[in-house]
Amino acid sequence: MYKVRIQPRWELENADGARLSPYLVELLVAVRAHGSLAAGARRVGLSYRYAWGLLNQAREVFGQPLLRGTRGRGAQLTAIGERLVWADSRIRARLSPTLDSLATELEAELERVVSDSAAPLRVHASHGFGVEALRRALSEAGLPLDLKYRSPDDALSALRSGSCELAGMHLPIGELEREVAAHYADRLDAEGDRIVHLAMRRQGLVLAPGNPHGLQRPADLARPGLRFIHRQPGSGSRLLLERLLAREGVDFGAIGACDVEELTHAAVAAYVASGLADAGFALEPPARRYGLDFVPLVTEHYFFVCRAATLEGDRLDGLLSILRSAAFRHELGRLPGYDPSYCGQVQTLPEAFGAFRRPPP
């Protein structure tokens, strides 16, 4: 099986056309992580002398240094150096899911052309860290996968049209389950569909370190002057936030939104971490990754929907084997806010969720 890896890389030039090396940002990221120029240079495979040359070139472009030495403390990034690192974080958080999805498509195309192996498993799913872990596990096991990151709405439509075998979606546990399930009801078949559990996970408020605004509940987001970074319309997380706000009598339009909308949980966290927003609504792992505060608001089930007929053959055997393995469940359990207790279980919609059970006669 072929492995395709696509990494984002960006360049920067000033008004005079002076262009910075694409290795500069990689160097700054490494210096920030390891605390010294020597260690950062080693991490990205550059000589110490060449690394100094990159920094001197950047100083001429920006008119100020990107790095300062501190006695006994190695090296620290200046304000402009920090801003470049956060720009890189935002770029990667926004583009990596799309590039990962494209990589799996290219892998599937190569497999179809050069081998007689079975057609790849087609999965349409919203981006999440459990899905990322599953993509890696399938790749390591040599199981061909055609993964496209889609909203739950689009994923379920693809399932109904036969464009995929598995559609990823998530439903909150508790009072909101019925409200959110009603949104997807016209694209679900309570009798003919089956669900394959991945994990329970927590979503909540992603906040600057120390939670300087003291935000604790959805209603707090309506405070004047607060900058909130939204997910894109149609995303499952945005739908969930809308329902949470409605429960507290808050008009969604009353939230002081930033002038951009992000496509992934990681991008939301990176936006808050860069200081461009005061709060966002996302999963817990990226908040912890960027050293942000996290206030959990809801726990939800993330699962895949498939047709019952798909389970009757051996099409999903490899996937189910991985989901039920101790190694994969352990990997999921390491993600902050993730619980793999139901991982690999197969149920009907009524068995899993009260929202799909018929009331007694």
Summary of the structure (lengths in Angstrom):
residues: 361
radius of gyration: 22.7
end to end distance: 53.6
largest distance: 79.7
contacts: 1169
relative contact order: 0.13
helix: 46%
strand: 22%
